[in-house]
């Protein structure tokens, strides 16, 4: 019976501790005192003193006591965060809910991280090319692929004289004279061979103590309507050169092409001082050599204004050709153009392909006629624009170059 009585007292004490009114959390409802358990079993249970509750500010204490209907602190012992807000009456008060304005700002706030600013150069490298609806990043080439490109498609080393001429130092012949006179050094050594192969991007080239820029000027192709009284070379000072007509073009070069050296311009072939019309000006030596060489067989069309009457006998004599510098030159076609009211003198349309010096003038002179004026209007498939005034030039497009038989 003694054991049953002890178990009865133990269950009674445990049920007493399990009541909701006796919570073990001192912040909710601290237990201040307990009645001793009358049992043969004694329990030594101690509780920490309750933590002090935060007191409201002095200026809010009276408002909180006055507002007895809606106390600012919860009375059920639940943990809360006090919010100090200003009411509509202008007084500060405590409340358990955050202000409505803060809740709205939190709802509208952007939770994404700000995007980092990417440099334009990096962005250009990582540019994505769109293919349909899918975006594909450009492939990264391996060392082997870059080596293959450099071997197959990159421009091979060129002759030193050609590099100097392309850089605008001097003409091809002038560059050769500079090389022969020891004015050019390559990688610290004097070079006397114009045919030496160099790469401007790798080799260090000096001319008269000035270093040649690594970046060569871009290729320039211009069509000029040459006026009368201009020659096609720049060596003779007693005559005006057609290159003087490009002074304004070269002055504005730095604005149009910043960081790029100015090109050294020269004419493709020549027109004598009294001949007007179409002439090509460029800085591409290969292009000039191909177009001016007789083997290109480019048709060149001229309009010759004749001083006097033209008969059928004259046309037959011109079509039979004439000997120039020991070579028989025969025109491709000769045609008498219809008479126009505003032009009193007859005009001949003559097409040649040899390109010999003064070829058209010699053909007309051999037929017994005298030329009043001569104008070139076409080279290959490119015709001089009708609206291009004398002394004016226009840049050639790739289609114009292809019309003259040039494939870059």
Secondary structure as GFF3:
##gff-version 3
##sequence-region A 1 408
A	DSSP	alpha_helix	2	17	.	.	.	ID=ss1
A	DSSP	alpha_helix	26	29	.	.	.	ID=ss2
A	DSSP	alpha_helix	58	66	.	.	.	ID=ss3
A	DSSP	beta_strand	83	86	.	.	.	ID=ss4
A	DSSP	beta_strand	92	95	.	.	.	ID=ss5
A	DSSP	alpha_helix	100	108	.	.	.	ID=ss6
A	DSSP	alpha_helix	120	125	.	.	.	ID=ss7
A	DSSP	beta_strand	128	131	.	.	.	ID=ss8
A	DSSP	beta_strand	134	137	.	.	.	ID=ss9
A	DSSP	alpha_helix	143	152	.	.	.	ID=ss10
A	DSSP	beta_strand	158	159	.	.	.	ID=ss11
A	DSSP	alpha_helix	160	166	.	.	.	ID=ss12
A	DSSP	alpha_helix	172	180	.	.	.	ID=ss13
A	DSSP	beta_strand	184	186	.	.	.	ID=ss14
A	DSSP	beta_strand	189	190	.	.	.	ID=ss15
A	DSSP	beta_strand	197	198	.	.	.	ID=ss16
A	DSSP	beta_strand	205	207	.	.	.	ID=ss17
A	DSSP	beta_strand	210	211	.	.	.	ID=ss18
A	DSSP	beta_strand	221	226	.	.	.	ID=ss19
A	DSSP	beta_strand	230	231	.	.	.	ID=ss20
A	DSSP	beta_strand	240	241	.	.	.	ID=ss21
A	DSSP	three_ten_helix	242	246	.	.	.	ID=ss22
A	DSSP	alpha_helix	247	251	.	.	.	ID=ss23
A	DSSP	alpha_helix	253	256	.	.	.	ID=ss24
A	DSSP	beta_strand	266	268	.	.	.	ID=ss25
A	DSSP	beta_strand	275	282	.	.	.	ID=ss26
A	DSSP	alpha_helix	285	292	.	.	.	ID=ss27
A	DSSP	three_ten_helix	294	296	.	.	.	ID=ss28
A	DSSP	beta_strand	300	306	.	.	.	ID=ss29
A	DSSP	alpha_helix	312	320	.	.	.	ID=ss30
A	DSSP	beta_strand	322	324	.	.	.	ID=ss31
A	DSSP	beta_strand	327	329	.	.	.	ID=ss32
A	DSSP	beta_strand	333	336	.	.	.	ID=ss33
A	DSSP	beta_strand	347	352	.	.	.	ID=ss34
A	DSSP	alpha_helix	359	366	.	.	.	ID=ss35
A	DSSP	beta_strand	371	379	.	.	.	ID=ss36
A	DSSP	beta_strand	382	383	.	.	.	ID=ss37
A	DSSP	beta_strand	393	395	.	.	.	ID=ss38
A	DSSP	alpha_helix	398	403	.	.	.	ID=ss39
###
